Each structure stands twice: as C-alpha cells, then as structure tokens.
Amino acid sequence: MLLDLKQPWRVLARPEEPFFIPKADYEIAGGFMPNIVFHNGTIDRGDGTVELYYGGGDLVTCGARVKISDLLAYLKC
C-alpha cells in the first residue's frame, strides 16, 4: 500500500490483489512455512526502479527489480 509521507497512518492507495504471491516451487513447497512469501526490504536504485527483497517459503531470501511506475500502476488510487 502507499502511505502518506507526513501522515503514515493515512492510506493513499492499495492494490485490489496482493503484489507478492507464491509462484516458484521453493516458495510453494518451502521449508518450515510453505506457500508463503514475505517482504523484507526495499532499495531505491535511483533509476526509476527498486530492488525488493523477500523471503520465499521460509526457506530462501530472494530479490526482484521492479519499475516504480509499474508498482504505482498496480495500486488503485
């Protein structure tokens, strides 16, 4: 979801469906907690993209690079 920078309790936009969903075998089969993905951190690359780090299936740490414009388009403002 997108929160207001000065009033972070104020939700500006949110997607209708989750952005992260388990798809890969290691996210679905998992280790201790299968069928789960969870966001761990974000790095703004300064080039219009962000790197998203997430856990997959409570077994591995993964990363994905996403265009900020694609993330904003996914939200329903």
C-alpha positions in Angstrom: 0.0 0.0 0.0 1.0 3.6 -0.4 1.1 5.7 2.7 1.2 9.5 3.1 4.8 10.5 4.0 3.8 13.1 6.6 0.8 11.2 8.0 1.8 7.5 7.6 -1.4 6.3 9.1 -3.2 7.7 6.1 -3.5 5.2 3.2 -3.3 6.9 -0.2 -3.7 3.8 -2.3 -3.7 0.0 -2.1 -3.9 -2.8 -4.6 -7.0 -5.0 -5.0 -4.9 -8.1 -5.1 -1.6 -8.9 -3.3 1.6 -7.9 -5.1 3.6 -10.9 -3.8 2.2 -14.3 -4.2 4.0 -17.7 -4.0 4.7 -19.0 -7.5 8.1 -20.7 -7.6 8.5 -24.3 -6.4 10.7 -23.2 -3.5 8.1 -20.6 -2.4 5.2 -23.2 -2.5 7.0 -26.2 -1.1 9.0 -24.2 1.3 10.7 -25.3 4.4 9.2 -24.6 7.8 6.4 -22.4 6.4 5.4 -23.5 2.9 3.2 -21.4 0.4 4.4 -18.0 1.7 6.3 -15.0 0.5 7.1 -12.0 2.7 8.7 -8.6 2.0 11.9 -7.9 3.9 13.2 -4.6 2.4 13.4 -2.2 -0.5 16.2 -0.3 -2.0 15.6 2.7 -4.4 18.1 2.3 -7.2 17.7 5.9 -8.3 17.0 4.9 -11.9 13.2 4.5 -11.6 13.5 1.0 -10.2 13.5 -0.5 -6.7 15.0 -3.8 -5.5 12.6 -5.8 -3.4 14.0 -8.4 -1.1 11.7 -11.1 0.2 11.6 -14.5 1.8 10.3 -17.4 -0.2 8.7 -20.4 1.6 10.5 -19.5 4.8 13.5 -21.2 3.1 15.3 -18.7 0.9 15.9 -14.9 0.5 15.0 -13.6 -2.9 15.3 -10.3 -4.8 13.4 -8.7 -7.6 13.9 -5.5 -9.5 10.7 -3.6 -10.3 9.9 -0.4 -12.1 8.4 2.2 -9.7 5.9 3.2 -12.5 4.7 -0.5 -12.6 4.2 -0.6 -8.8 2.2 2.7 -8.9 0.1 1.5 -11.8 -0.7 -1.7 -9.8 -2.2 0.5 -7.0 -5.8 1.7 -7.2 -5.6 5.4 -6.3 
